[in-house]
Amino acid sequence: MSNTVEIRTAERYTVTIDGGLHACCGSLLKQSIPSCQVAIVTDDIVGDLYLQTVKKSLSDAGFKVCSFTLPHGEVSKTIHVLSAILEFLAEHHLTRRDAVLALGGGVVGDIAGFAAGTYMRGLRFIQLPTTLLAAVDSSVGGKTAVNLAAGKNLAGVFKQPCAVICDTDTFATLPKSEFSNGLAEVIKYGILADETLFDLLFDNDIDYASEQVNEIVERCVRIKERYVHEDEFERGARQFLNLGHTIGHAVETCSEYRIPHGYAVSIGMVTIARAAEALDWTEEPCAQSIAHTLEKNGLPIRTDFHARELFDIALSDKKRSGDTITLVVPRKIGDCFLHTLPVEELLLVIAKGLGEEV
């Protein structure tokens, strides 16, 4: 039986989690929306693997289907590719009663959601995440974006999907490095709010074949749902989900996106945990446990970028508000707090986390 989680936003929707869901995604989707035209947005890797199965399932359920394929990777998450998707939707005469479906990982979900949120001021949006990272994080909650030269995710809209269908069998086709990329976000949820989940990753070797995979995805989605329900538009509690992201996004940008999102967030989480201990912000030391768990799961805990380089990029971070910036700080495993500080003090925090002198 599939695991399901209801997401309590202004327009509620369900996340369905199980293996083998692509073959029946059309009938599942009919439970949420009436027959219409569905524009599938995917990338050149995912499309080769799953596009025909998803198209057939949708067509068999009575949907009219078209598809747009973009080059895989963060390099496609740009205004130029977004423009091409919007032109494609117009060429295929989609109307407000139609839908955009994201079939892929976080890049596809982000840019397809942005297109769905802006074309004709909003079409229905469906997420079919195919990576662990997208399943546990980016497919839920409605944040969509593209990158600008100044930084990651600086242009975007909130666009909640009307359904999320997570076929966990897709994880079997992920390179080990990409599965680890998703485990960074899983570990994030453990540090934030689920010590038992953290301990599972601390003590066990988890891969796509692990019997706990469906449960892990469900636990992460339930944690994210609580934050999104309380704060749909990231004005308060939802900021907790940015643990490791201020420094992580700076690492991504400095690397010109050669360092994947999860790897960068891993570095960001260790850096803020080390800084918190150095600045006496923690209740219990946890940096070593966090570093161990991340390394055990194939993730980096150090960067060759210096504090000044990361600080300069972080000045453009979305979490900055005027002359202040809000960081998510681990008090202990399973318990974090928001700490707002003058933006100029962020340089010291990053330096402490990297073990540098300012």
Secondary structure as UniProt FT lines:
FT   STRAND          3..7
FT   STRAND          13..18
FT   TURN            19..20
FT   HELIX           22..24
FT   HELIX           25..29
FT   TURN            30..32
FT   STRAND          37..43
FT   HELIX           44..60
FT   TURN            61..62
FT   STRAND          64..70
FT   HELIX           74..76
FT   HELIX           79..91
FT   TURN            92..93
FT   TURN            96..97
FT   STRAND          99..104
FT   HELIX           106..118
FT   HELIX           119..121
FT   STRAND          124..129
FT   HELIX           132..133
FT   HELIX           134..138
FT   STRAND          143..148
FT   TURN            149..150
FT   STRAND          151..158
FT   STRAND          163..167
FT   HELIX           168..173
FT   HELIX           176..193
FT   HELIX           195..203
FT   TURN            208..209
FT   TURN            211..212
FT   HELIX           213..230
FT   TURN            232..233
FT   HELIX           237..242
FT   TURN            243..244
FT   HELIX           245..254
FT   TURN            255..257
FT   HELIX           261..278
FT   TURN            279..280
FT   HELIX           287..296
FT   TURN            297..298
FT   HELIX           307..314
FT   TURN            315..316
FT   TURN            318..319
FT   STRAND          320..321
FT   TURN            322..323
FT   STRAND          324..332
FT   TURN            333..334
FT   STRAND          335..342
FT   HELIX           343..345
FT   HELIX           346..354
//
